[in-house]
Amino acid sequence: MNLILASSSPRRQELLRQVHIPFTIRKPEVDESQITVTDPAEKVKQLAMLKGRDVPIQDKDEVILSADTVVSLQQNIFEKPTAKQAAFKMIEAMSGHKHEVYTGVMLRSSDQEIVFVESTTVEFWPLTEEEIISYVETDEPYDKAGGYGIQSVGAMFVKGIIGDYYNVVGLPISRVVRELSKFEIFPR
């Protein structure tokens, strides 16, 4: 079986390489704004399914992997900030609080489909205005849900984590590997 990653996320690619699962990239072309649900777990599930169904299965030996990640603070969804002010407000709101990171995953072959959502709780230290300003001046916040990368500079904000670290990076890789085994895809 051949894995097709329906994503251009460098972090998802890196995680699959880390566990030695070969893949090919086929980027979906979807309008994410058509998913209007406000429940974060349901939103990432629907987005993963939208992306996964947009990428056609071209061969009976293909398995499509799609995913979507959002950050949620008190049921308010934080996606990727588009400007410094938005990134500042997100980080400021999470300062000193716990928030949830949800990733929806869809695995699809010509005869099987598995969809699941993974949730991880992250707690931030109380942050100063200077710390937040310094961070949003970097390029890091703008391609990450919630405006921070736990695997890079944003790690300095994290006081604690409950759940799958890799889910916060963008793909709950240990669960993905276990689910891929149902499609006869294994690390090499």
C-alpha positions in Angstrom: 0.0 0.0 0.0 1.1 3.5 -0.8 0.5 6.5 1.6 -0.7 9.8 0.0 -0.4 12.8 2.3 -3.1 15.2 1.5 -1.2 18.1 3.1 1.7 20.5 2.4 2.4 20.9 6.1 6.2 20.5 6.6 5.6 19.4 10.2 3.3 16.5 9.1 5.9 15.5 6.5 8.6 15.6 9.1 6.7 13.4 11.6 6.0 10.7 8.9 9.7 10.7 8.0 10.6 10.5 11.7 8.7 7.1 11.9 10.0 5.9 8.5 6.7 5.8 6.7 7.2 6.7 3.0 4.6 8.9 1.4 3.8 11.0 -1.6 2.2 14.5 -1.3 -1.0 15.4 -3.1 -2.3 18.7 -1.8 -6.0 19.2 -1.6 -7.6 22.3 -3.0 -10.5 23.1 -0.7 -12.4 26.1 0.6 -12.1 25.6 4.4 -14.6 28.4 5.0 -17.4 26.1 4.0 -17.0 24.3 7.4 -18.8 26.6 9.7 -19.2 24.5 12.9 -18.0 26.1 16.1 -17.2 22.9 18.1 -13.4 22.5 17.7 -13.4 18.7 17.7 -16.2 18.6 15.1 -14.5 21.3 13.0 -11.2 19.5 12.7 -13.0 16.2 11.9 -15.0 17.8 9.1 -12.0 19.7 7.8 -9.9 16.5 7.7 -12.7 14.7 5.8 -13.2 17.6 3.4 -9.4 17.6 2.6 -9.3 13.8 2.4 -12.2 13.5 0.1 -10.8 16.2 -2.2 -7.8 14.1 -3.1 -8.7 11.3 -5.4 -7.6 7.7 -5.0 -5.8 7.0 -8.3 -4.9 3.4 -7.5 -6.4 0.6 -5.5 -3.2 0.4 -3.4 -3.4 4.0 -2.2 -4.3 5.3 1.2 -5.1 9.0 1.7 -4.0 10.7 4.9 -5.5 14.1 5.7 -5.5 16.1 8.9 -6.4 19.5 10.4 -5.4 21.1 13.7 -6.9 23.9 15.7 -6.3 25.4 19.1 -9.2 26.1 21.4 -9.4 28.2 24.5 -12.8 27.9 26.3 -14.4 26.6 23.1 -13.1 29.6 21.1 -11.2 28.3 18.1 -7.7 29.8 17.3 -6.6 29.0 13.8 -3.5 30.4 12.0 -3.2 34.2 12.7 -2.8 36.4 9.7 -1.3 39.5 11.4 0.8 40.4 14.4 -2.2 41.8 16.2 -4.1 38.6 15.9 -1.1 36.5 17.0 -0.6 38.8 20.0 -4.2 38.5 21.0 -4.1 34.7 20.8 -0.9 34.3 22.8 -2.1 36.9 25.3 -5.4 35.0 25.8 -3.6 31.7 26.4 -1.1 33.3 28.8 -1.4 31.6 32.2 -4.2 29.3 31.0 -4.8 25.8 29.7 -6.0 25.3 26.2 -6.8 22.3 24.0 -5.2 21.3 20.7 -7.4 19.2 18.4 -6.3 17.3 15.4 -8.8 15.6 13.1 -7.4 12.8 11.0 -8.9 10.9 8.1 -7.4 7.7 6.5 -9.2 6.5 3.4 -8.6 3.8 0.9 -10.9 2.4 -1.8 -12.6 0.1 0.7 -12.0 1.5 4.2 -12.2 4.9 6.0 -11.1 5.8 9.5 -11.7 9.2 11.0 -10.7 10.2 14.5 -9.9 13.3 16.6 -7.1 13.6 19.1 -7.1 16.2 21.9 -4.1 17.4 24.0 -4.2 20.0 26.9 -1.4 22.6 26.9 -0.8 25.0 29.8 1.1 28.3 29.2 3.1 30.1 31.8 1.9 33.6 32.6 3.6 35.7 29.9 4.8 39.3 29.9 3.8 41.7 27.2 7.4 42.0 26.2 7.7 38.2 25.8 4.6 38.1 23.5 5.7 41.1 21.4 9.2 39.6 21.0 7.6 36.3 19.8 5.1 37.8 17.3 7.9 39.8 15.8 9.4 36.5 14.5 7.9 34.6 11.5 6.9 31.6 13.6 3.3 32.4 14.6 1.8 32.8 11.2 1.6 29.3 9.8 0.6 27.5 13.0 -2.8 27.0 14.7 -3.0 29.1 17.8 0.0 31.2 16.6 2.7 29.1 18.3 4.9 26.2 17.5 5.6 23.9 20.5 8.4 22.3 18.6 10.3 25.6 18.2 10.5 29.0 19.9 6.9 28.7 21.2 8.2 25.9 23.5 9.3 28.6 26.0 5.6 29.4 26.7 4.6 25.8 27.7 4.3 25.1 31.4 2.8 21.6 31.0 1.1 19.2 28.6 -1.4 16.4 29.1 -1.7 14.1 26.1 0.2 13.5 22.8 3.0 16.1 22.2 3.0 15.3 18.5 -0.7 16.1 18.3 0.3 19.7 19.2 2.9 19.7 16.5 0.2 18.8 14.0 -0.2 15.0 13.8 -0.8 12.4 16.5 1.8 10.2 14.9 1.7 7.2 17.3 -2.1 6.8 16.8 -1.7 7.4 13.0 0.9 4.6 12.8 -1.4 2.2 14.7 -4.4 3.1 12.4 -2.2 2.8 9.3 -1.4 -0.8 10.2 -5.1 -1.6 9.5 -4.3 -0.6 5.9 -1.2 -2.7 5.8 1.1 0.4 6.0 4.0 0.0 8.4 7.2 1.9 9.2 10.2 0.7 7.2 
